[in-house]
């Protein structure tokens, strides 16, 4: 089983791609063999797309089984046509959606400065309860952690109070880890759903073991 890949010849795969239980969004010209690895490993349909004309698809979008969130200026119609699921637009100037939203199919943790209007749109699009918060004091919670319907992995410097809040919000035990040889912003180097995960190419064996354990893939 291939556990590590590059996208655009870089190991920060979570900046360029994002995934849900059913779909992975990747930028155009992602190598066909990488698309195949994602399809087979994560058991998803891979959709090539730009977000607001940009290739940093993972930094600019976040989804779950119910829909995708996009930054202001994106085309909802185009995303819905490409993915077959609803899409919503965040109205705030904080619009690197993948950086500021951490979500699975039951809950979402978001940047503490997101507006009430943004939270309403997230609730409606993803159909989950939404909470403001931080991980390790970091407001960009979408990159400071990775959550699936089975597991939650976060920045090693998560505080006790944050850990308690995360466990209550997601109903999952909180594990800590890194990707890409010590990168603490886990979301930048990891794509995961409840079926499997793929990490950036610089992720070490011990890091892969930790991810596997945290996300519930150890037999």
C-alpha positions, 0 to 999 in steps of 0.5 A: 500500500502506497502511503506517501505521495507528492503533488506538484513535486512537493510533499505539502499535499494538504495545501494543494488537495483536500478530500472527503469520504467520497471525493478528492479535489486536486489541482489541474495537471496533477500527475495521473499516477498520483490521482490513481493512488488517491482514488485507490487508497482513499476510495474516492473519486478524484476531481481536478479543479481550480479554486478562484483560479488558484492551484492551492485547492486544499488551502482554499476549500473544505468539505465533508459528505454533505458539501464543500465550502469555498472562498468569496468569489468562487463559483458555487454552480461550477463546484456543484456540477463538478462534484455533485454535492452542494457548495457554500461561499464564506463571506468573510475576508478570512477566506483560505477556507481549508486553513480555517475550517476543520470538519468531519461529518459530525462537527466543525472547528473554525477560526475564532474570528469567523463571523456569525454569518460565516458560521451559519453558512458552514452549518447549512452547507456541511450540516454540522454543529460549528464551534470557534476555537484554536489548536496549540493557540493557532487560529488556522485550525484547518492546518493544525489538525486532521479529523475524519469520522474515525480519528483526530490528529492535532499539533503536538502543542495542543493545550489541555483545555483545547484537547478537552474541547476537541474531544467534546466537539468531535466525540473522538480521542485527541492524538498528537503527531506530525507529518513530513519529517516533523511538520507540526501543521499536520493538515499541510501534509496529510489527506485522510478519510475514514477509509484510509490516509495518504501523507506527504512524501517526506513523512517518516515511518514512525510518523506514519505509524502514529497517523495510522494509530490515531486515525484508527487503521491499526488492526 
